[in-house]
Amino acid sequence: MATITLGTTAQTSLVALKYLAGYNSGMAAADQASIQNRIKDDLGNAHSLLGGAFQGGQLFIPNRGVLQVLPGDFVGVDSQGWPILVSANSIANAAWVHS
């Protein structure tokens, strides 16, 4: 087995939010809810929404586990409802673009 490259067909294909920790962090509740309400279960229940999958600095990856989200990380969701965590370091030093 060999490694492959992976990318998207459009630079704006993910809905995302920059995570800011702490009370009154400037991250609007509506924006966080927008991300939460897009995350879907990829295996069960006809790919149902999993509201609440991103909160309190934790991102629930359906059927896989929980990831800790750190300040400056970005949480995105693709068009199929799959959550994607990109570290602050990767955002700052790799070929990621965001609005």
C-alpha positions in Angstrom: 0.0 0.0 0.0 1.3 3.5 -0.8 0.3 7.0 0.3 -1.8 9.2 -1.9 -2.7 12.8 -2.0 -6.1 14.1 -0.9 -7.7 17.4 -1.6 -10.9 19.1 -2.4 -12.3 20.2 -5.8 -13.1 23.6 -4.5 -11.4 25.8 -1.9 -14.7 26.7 -0.3 -16.2 23.2 0.0 -16.2 23.1 3.9 -18.3 25.0 6.3 -15.9 25.8 9.2 -15.5 27.7 12.4 -12.3 28.8 14.2 -12.4 27.6 17.8 -11.9 30.1 20.5 -11.8 28.7 24.0 -13.4 30.2 27.1 -16.6 31.9 28.2 -17.6 34.8 26.0 -14.8 33.9 23.5 -16.4 35.7 20.6 -17.5 32.4 19.0 -21.3 33.0 18.5 -23.5 30.3 19.8 -25.4 30.3 16.5 -22.2 29.7 14.6 -21.3 26.8 16.8 -24.8 25.4 16.5 -24.5 25.7 12.7 -21.5 23.4 12.8 -23.1 21.0 15.3 -26.3 20.7 13.2 -24.4 19.7 10.1 -22.5 16.7 11.5 -24.1 13.4 10.5 -23.7 9.7 11.5 -22.0 8.1 8.5 -23.0 4.5 9.4 -26.3 4.3 11.1 -29.9 5.5 11.2 -30.0 6.6 7.6 -27.1 9.1 8.1 -29.0 11.1 10.7 -27.9 14.4 12.2 -25.9 14.3 15.4 -26.7 17.7 16.9 -24.3 18.6 19.7 -21.3 16.8 18.3 -19.1 19.9 18.7 -19.2 21.6 22.1 -17.0 22.5 25.1 -13.8 22.1 23.1 -14.6 18.5 22.1 -15.5 17.2 18.6 -17.3 13.9 18.5 -16.4 11.9 15.4 -19.3 9.7 14.7 -18.6 6.0 15.4 -14.9 6.8 16.0 -14.4 8.8 19.2 -13.8 12.3 20.6 -11.1 14.8 19.6 -9.9 17.7 21.8 -10.2 21.0 19.9 -7.6 23.6 20.9 -7.8 27.4 20.5 -7.1 28.4 16.9 -8.0 25.0 15.4 -10.7 24.9 12.7 -13.6 22.5 12.7 -15.1 22.0 9.3 -17.9 19.9 7.9 -18.0 18.6 4.4 -21.1 18.4 2.2 -21.9 14.9 3.5 -21.9 15.9 7.1 -18.4 14.6 8.0 -16.5 16.6 10.6 -12.9 17.6 9.9 -10.4 19.0 12.5 -7.5 21.1 11.2 -4.9 22.2 13.8 -4.0 25.9 14.2 -0.4 25.0 13.2 -1.5 23.4 10.0 -3.8 26.4 9.2 -0.9 28.8 9.8 1.8 26.8 8.0 0.2 24.7 5.3 -1.8 25.4 2.1 -5.1 25.9 3.8 -7.2 28.9 2.9 -10.3 30.3 4.7 -12.4 33.4 4.7 
